[in-house]
Amino acid sequence: MKLIKRLSAVGTAVAMAVALTACGSGDDPLADDNTGASSAPGTITIGSANFAESELLAEIYAQSLEAKGVTVKRQFNIGARELYLKALQDGSIDLLPEYNGALLAALSSGGAPEGVSKPEDVLGALKKVLPSGTEVLEQSPAEDKDTLTVTSETAAKYNLKTIDDLKPVAKDLTIGAGPEWQERYQGLKGLKELYGIEFKEFKPLDAGGPLTVNALVKGQIQVGNIFSTDSSIAVNKFVVLEDTKNLYLAENIIPLIRSTANNPTVTETLNAVSAKLTTENLTTTLAKVQVDKQDTPAVAKGWLTENGLV
């Protein structure tokens, strides 16, 4: 969750994120009833987070809708969840790809409800906390979860297989992740409360992106938050630590949309996309962007064509 195209925007995004309430803190980032939509009538503005997979999914949504005659405006690479939910709130965007578990945790007071981890349970709980004026469409089988990942050398040195194994050695290790991770329950807070783990140092880098990956490879951090579909895991032979206590919920990809922007054509089109998305084909497709350095719109078009959606 990965590539950041405009590094100049990162400083602004980070500064804004610090000022905003972090996800998982219990405050609703969409609580204000502000409906100043900026899109022209009949136009859907699609947003994305600031990592490669989110932008790829947003582009898939955009091209699939354009193929059905829908006018689309793109506003990608907004930043972390704290930022793009604000953009959804104020009408700057109408639609974006989300992850059911992370969104549930962000919108639930005190984090996601205890014992809710399976995709269907997460979706049911999510629908109960969605802010007024928003809705989700059908979730896909494709899933991309947060992970705690280490190099194979670090795993061998400390005999690390699960997140639990970090507890006795975390005091000597540095962890890297996006800046917002410092305040999220699915970040440092949850690791402390659920696993009893506290690290020697936290380095604010990016959301599972190239900064985190490079820091892990170079030994500047020993543990990194990298998303489960990220190509760097296989390329670098990283070890993903098992989340035995289910800190990270199901993370099925799901369209989040303002209700005023939805209609039968949009619903049918995006549901068809979700039905074709799998973890396997998403991982393979994302590698074309991250590893092969292919153009995101071209990769999105290829995926849609292969799946008979354009």
C-alpha positions as CSV (number, residue, x, y, z in Angstrom):
1,M,0.0,0.0,0.0
2,K,3.5,2.1,-2.2
3,L,4.7,4.4,-5.0
4,I,4.6,8.2,-4.4
5,K,4.7,10.1,-7.6
6,R,4.9,13.7,-6.3
7,L,7.4,13.8,-3.5
8,S,6.8,17.5,-3.1
9,A,3.2,16.6,-2.0
10,V,4.3,14.3,0.7
11,G,5.5,17.1,3.0
12,T,2.1,18.8,2.7
13,A,0.2,15.6,3.2
14,V,2.2,14.6,6.3
15,A,1.7,18.0,7.8
16,M,-2.0,17.9,7.2
17,A,-2.2,14.3,8.5
18,V,-0.6,15.4,11.8
19,A,-3.3,18.1,12.2
20,L,-6.1,15.7,11.5
21,T,-7.4,13.0,13.8
22,A,-5.7,9.7,13.1
23,C,-7.8,6.7,11.9
24,G,-8.7,4.2,14.6
25,S,-8.8,7.0,17.3
26,G,-12.6,6.8,17.5
27,D,-13.4,10.2,15.9
28,D,-15.3,10.1,12.7
29,P,-13.3,11.8,9.9
30,L,-16.6,12.4,8.0
31,A,-18.6,13.6,11.0
32,D,-19.1,17.1,9.5
33,D,-22.1,17.3,7.2
34,N,-20.3,19.3,4.5
35,T,-21.7,18.6,1.1
36,G,-19.9,21.2,-1.1
37,A,-19.4,18.9,-4.1
38,S,-17.0,20.3,-6.7
39,S,-17.8,17.8,-9.6
40,A,-19.9,19.0,-12.5
41,P,-23.3,17.4,-12.8
42,G,-23.0,13.9,-14.2
43,T,-19.3,13.7,-13.5
44,I,-17.8,11.4,-11.0
45,T,-14.5,12.4,-9.4
46,I,-12.4,9.4,-8.4
47,G,-9.7,9.7,-5.8
48,S,-7.0,7.4,-4.5
49,A,-4.5,7.1,-1.6
50,N,-0.8,7.8,-2.1
51,F,0.4,4.3,-3.0
52,A,0.6,2.4,-6.3
53,E,-2.2,-0.2,-5.7
54,S,-4.8,2.4,-4.7
55,E,-4.0,4.4,-7.8
56,L,-4.1,1.3,-10.0
57,L,-7.5,0.4,-8.6
58,A,-8.8,3.9,-9.0
59,E,-7.7,3.9,-12.6
60,I,-9.5,0.5,-13.2
61,Y,-12.6,2.1,-11.7
62,A,-12.2,5.1,-13.9
63,Q,-11.7,3.3,-17.2
64,S,-14.5,0.8,-16.5
65,L,-16.9,3.7,-15.9
66,E,-15.7,5.6,-18.9
67,A,-16.4,2.5,-21.0
68,K,-20.0,2.8,-19.9
69,G,-20.2,6.4,-20.9
70,V,-19.7,7.9,-17.5
71,T,-17.7,11.2,-17.4
72,V,-14.8,10.8,-15.0
73,K,-12.4,13.2,-13.3
74,R,-9.3,11.8,-11.7
75,Q,-7.9,13.2,-8.4
76,F,-5.3,10.5,-7.4
77,N,-2.5,10.3,-4.9
78,I,-4.3,12.4,-2.3
79,G,-2.5,10.9,0.7
80,A,-3.3,8.8,3.8
81,R,-6.9,7.9,4.8
82,E,-7.1,10.9,7.1
83,L,-6.8,13.1,4.1
84,Y,-8.9,11.3,1.4
85,L,-11.8,10.8,3.8
86,K,-11.8,14.6,4.3
87,A,-11.9,15.0,0.5
88,L,-14.8,12.6,0.3
89,Q,-16.5,14.6,3.0
90,D,-16.2,18.0,1.4
91,G,-17.2,16.7,-2.1
92,S,-13.7,17.0,-3.7
93,I,-14.0,13.4,-4.6
94,D,-17.0,11.1,-5.0
95,L,-15.5,7.6,-5.2
96,L,-12.4,5.7,-4.3
97,P,-11.2,2.1,-3.6
98,E,-11.1,1.2,0.0
99,Y,-10.2,-1.7,2.3
100,N,-13.1,-3.0,4.4
101,G,-11.2,-3.7,7.6
102,A,-9.1,-0.6,7.7
103,L,-12.1,1.6,6.9
104,L,-14.1,-0.2,9.7
105,A,-11.3,0.5,12.2
106,A,-11.1,4.1,11.1
107,L,-14.8,4.8,11.5
108,S,-15.4,2.7,14.7
109,S,-15.0,4.2,18.2
110,G,-12.1,2.4,19.8
111,G,-11.2,0.5,16.6
112,A,-13.0,-2.4,15.0
113,P,-15.4,-4.4,17.1
114,E,-13.8,-7.3,19.0
115,G,-14.2,-10.7,17.3
116,V,-14.9,-9.2,13.9
117,S,-12.3,-10.4,11.3
118,K,-14.0,-12.4,8.5
119,P,-14.9,-10.5,5.3
120,E,-18.7,-10.9,5.7
121,D,-18.6,-9.9,9.3
122,V,-16.4,-6.9,8.6
123,L,-18.7,-5.8,5.8
124,G,-21.7,-6.1,8.1
125,A,-20.1,-4.0,10.8
126,L,-18.8,-1.5,8.3
127,K,-22.3,-0.8,6.9
128,K,-23.4,0.2,10.4
129,V,-20.8,2.9,10.9
130,L,-20.7,4.4,7.4
131,P,-21.3,8.2,7.6
132,S,-24.5,9.6,6.3
133,G,-24.4,10.2,2.6
134,T,-21.9,7.5,1.8
135,E,-22.3,3.8,0.9
136,V,-20.2,0.9,-0.2
137,L,-20.8,-1.4,-3.2
138,E,-20.0,-5.1,-3.4
139,Q,-16.6,-6.1,-1.9
140,S,-14.2,-8.1,-4.0
141,P,-12.5,-11.4,-3.1
142,A,-9.2,-9.5,-3.6
143,E,-7.5,-8.7,-0.3
144,D,-4.5,-6.6,0.6
145,K,-3.6,-6.6,4.3
146,D,-1.1,-4.7,6.4
147,T,1.8,-6.8,7.4
148,L,4.8,-6.6,9.7
149,T,7.7,-7.7,7.4
150,V,11.4,-8.4,8.0
151,T,14.3,-9.4,5.9
152,S,15.2,-13.1,5.9
153,E,18.4,-12.3,7.7
154,T,16.5,-10.5,10.6
155,A,14.0,-13.4,10.7
156,A,16.9,-15.9,11.1
157,K,18.8,-13.8,13.6
158,Y,15.9,-13.4,16.0
159,N,14.0,-16.6,15.1
160,L,11.0,-14.5,13.9
161,K,7.9,-16.3,12.5
162,T,5.0,-14.5,14.1
163,I,4.4,-11.0,15.5
164,D,4.4,-12.5,19.0
165,D,8.1,-13.4,18.4
166,L,8.9,-9.7,18.3
167,K,8.0,-9.0,21.9
168,P,11.3,-10.0,23.6
169,V,13.5,-8.3,20.9
170,A,11.4,-5.2,19.8
171,K,13.3,-3.0,22.3
172,D,16.3,-3.4,20.1
173,L,14.6,-2.9,16.8
174,T,13.4,0.1,14.7
175,I,10.1,-0.1,12.8
176,G,9.2,2.0,9.7
177,A,5.8,2.9,8.3
178,G,3.7,5.8,7.2
179,P,3.6,8.8,9.7
180,E,-0.1,8.1,10.5
181,W,0.9,4.7,11.9
182,Q,2.1,6.3,15.1
183,E,-1.5,7.0,16.1
184,R,-3.4,4.2,14.4
185,Y,-4.7,1.2,16.4
186,Q,-3.6,-0.9,13.4
187,G,-0.2,0.6,14.0
188,L,1.9,1.2,17.1
189,K,-1.1,1.5,19.5
190,G,-2.5,-1.9,18.6
191,L,0.9,-3.5,18.7
192,K,1.3,-2.3,22.3
193,E,-2.2,-3.0,23.5
194,L,-2.8,-6.3,21.8
195,Y,0.7,-7.8,21.6
196,G,2.5,-5.9,24.3
197,I,5.2,-4.8,21.8
198,E,7.1,-1.5,22.0
199,F,9.9,-0.8,19.5
200,K,13.2,1.1,20.2
201,E,12.3,3.6,17.6
202,F,9.6,4.5,15.0
203,K,10.7,6.0,11.7
204,P,8.0,7.8,9.8
205,L,8.5,6.8,6.1
206,D,5.7,6.0,3.7
207,A,2.7,3.8,3.5
208,G,4.3,0.5,2.6
209,G,6.1,2.3,-0.2
210,P,9.6,2.6,-1.6
211,L,11.0,4.5,1.4
212,T,10.0,1.7,3.7
213,V,11.2,-1.0,1.4
214,N,14.6,0.6,0.8
215,A,15.0,1.3,4.6
216,L,14.3,-2.4,5.3
217,V,16.8,-3.5,2.6
218,K,19.5,-1.2,3.8
219,G,19.0,-2.1,7.5
220,Q,17.9,1.4,8.5
221,I,14.8,-0.3,10.0
222,Q,14.4,-3.9,11.0
223,V,10.6,-4.2,10.7
224,G,8.5,-2.6,8.0
225,N,4.8,-2.2,7.4
226,I,4.4,-3.5,3.9
227,F,1.2,-4.5,2.2
228,S,0.6,-8.2,1.4
229,T,0.3,-7.8,-2.3
230,D,3.4,-5.7,-2.6
231,S,5.9,-7.1,-5.2
232,S,8.9,-6.2,-3.0
233,I,8.1,-9.1,-0.6
234,A,8.8,-11.7,-3.3
235,V,11.5,-9.7,-5.0
236,N,13.5,-9.3,-1.8
237,K,12.5,-12.6,-0.2
238,F,11.1,-10.8,2.8
239,V,9.5,-12.7,5.6
240,V,5.9,-11.7,6.6
241,L,5.2,-12.3,10.3
242,E,2.0,-14.2,11.1
243,D,-0.6,-12.0,12.8
244,T,-1.8,-14.6,15.3
245,K,-4.0,-12.2,17.2
246,N,-5.8,-10.8,14.1
247,L,-4.7,-7.2,14.7
248,Y,-5.2,-6.8,10.9
249,L,-8.7,-7.6,9.9
250,A,-9.9,-8.8,6.5
251,E,-9.0,-6.2,4.0
252,N,-11.2,-6.9,1.0
253,I,-11.2,-4.1,-1.6
254,I,-14.5,-2.3,-1.8
255,P,-15.7,0.9,-3.6
256,L,-16.7,3.7,-1.3
257,I,-18.9,6.3,-2.9
258,R,-21.0,9.3,-2.1
259,S,-24.6,8.3,-2.5
260,T,-25.4,11.3,-4.6
261,A,-22.9,10.1,-7.2
262,N,-24.2,6.6,-7.4
263,N,-26.7,5.2,-10.0
264,P,-27.6,1.8,-11.5
265,T,-24.9,2.1,-14.2
266,V,-22.2,2.9,-11.6
267,T,-23.3,0.1,-9.3
268,E,-23.4,-2.5,-12.0
269,T,-20.1,-1.4,-13.5
270,L,-18.1,-1.4,-10.3
271,N,-19.8,-4.6,-9.0
272,A,-18.6,-6.3,-12.1
273,V,-15.0,-5.0,-11.5
274,S,-15.1,-6.3,-7.9
275,A,-16.3,-9.7,-9.0
276,K,-13.3,-10.1,-11.2
277,L,-10.7,-8.9,-8.8
278,T,-8.8,-11.6,-6.9
279,T,-5.7,-11.4,-4.7
280,E,-3.7,-13.3,-7.2
281,N,-4.6,-11.3,-10.3
282,L,-4.2,-8.0,-8.4
283,T,-0.7,-9.1,-7.2
284,T,0.3,-10.0,-10.7
285,T,-1.1,-6.8,-12.2
286,L,0.5,-4.6,-9.5
287,A,3.9,-6.1,-10.3
288,K,3.6,-4.8,-13.8
289,V,3.5,-1.3,-12.3
290,Q,6.0,-1.7,-9.4
291,V,8.5,-4.1,-10.9
292,D,8.2,-3.8,-14.6
293,K,7.6,0.0,-14.4
294,Q,4.7,-0.1,-16.9
295,D,2.3,2.9,-17.2
296,T,-0.6,2.6,-14.7
297,P,-3.3,3.5,-17.2
298,A,-2.0,0.9,-19.7
299,V,-1.8,-1.8,-17.0
300,A,-5.4,-0.9,-15.9
301,K,-6.6,-1.2,-19.5
302,G,-4.9,-4.5,-19.9
303,W,-6.5,-5.9,-16.7
304,L,-10.0,-4.7,-17.9
305,T,-9.5,-6.2,-21.3
306,E,-8.3,-9.5,-20.0
307,N,-11.3,-9.7,-17.8
308,G,-13.8,-8.8,-20.5
309,L,-14.9,-5.5,-18.8
310,V,-14.1,-3.1,-21.7
